[in-house]
Amino acid sequence: MPPAPLAFAQPRFPAAAEQLGLAADVLVSFVVDIDGHVSQIDARCAACDASFLRAARAAARTWRFTPARLHGQPVRVRVEQPLHFELDE
C-alpha cells in the first residue's frame, strides 16, 4: 500500500521568478519514513531557475504522509512528486 498524504503544502512561487514571468516543472524525489516524515529530498528540473528547486525542497520538508505498508507493516519508500510552477493569467 503506497503512502498517502496527510499534510501537503504547495510550494511558494519564487518572487524573483514571478517578476520575470518564469515557469517550471520540478520533479521532487524523497523518502517517506516509517513514521510518515519526509527525508532524503532531491529536486530537479531540465532547465529552470534554482529558486524553483529551493521552493520545492522547502515545501517537501513540511509534507507528512501515512507510511507505506507491506504485509501490514510500515516501510520506507521513495516517492517522486511532480510540481508545476506557473503564473495565473
Backbone hydrogen bonds, N-H to C=O, Kabsch-Sander energy under -0.5 kcal/mol:
donor,donor_aa,acceptor,acceptor_aa,energy
4,A,66,T,-1.3
6,L,64,R,-3.2
7,A,64,R,-1.9
18,E,14,P,-2.2
19,Q,15,A,-2.3
20,L,16,A,-1.5
21,G,17,A,-0.5
21,G,18,E,-1.0
22,L,17,A,-2.7
24,A,85,F,-2.2
26,V,24,A,-0.5
26,V,83,L,-2.8
27,L,44,R,-2.9
28,V,26,V,-0.6
28,V,81,Q,-2.6
29,S,27,L,-0.5
29,S,42,D,-3.3
30,F,79,V,-2.5
31,V,39,S,-3.0
32,V,77,V,-2.9
33,D,31,V,-0.7
33,D,37,H,-3.0
36,G,33,D,-2.0
38,V,63,W,-0.6
39,S,31,V,-2.3
42,D,29,S,-2.9
44,R,27,L,-1.9
52,F,49,D,-1.7
53,L,49,D,-0.7
54,R,50,A,-2.2
55,A,51,S,-2.2
56,A,52,F,-2.2
57,R,53,L,-2.4
58,A,54,R,-2.4
59,A,55,A,-2.1
60,A,56,A,-2.3
61,R,57,R,-1.8
62,T,59,A,-1.7
63,W,59,A,-0.6
63,W,60,A,-1.0
64,R,7,A,-2.1
65,F,36,G,-2.1
66,T,4,A,-2.9
68,A,75,V,-0.7
69,R,1,M,-2.3
70,L,73,Q,-2.7
73,Q,70,L,-1.7
75,V,68,A,-2.3
77,V,32,V,-1.5
79,V,30,F,-3.4
81,Q,28,V,-3.3
83,L,26,V,-3.2
85,F,24,A,-3.5
85,F,83,L,-0.6
86,E,84,H,-0.6
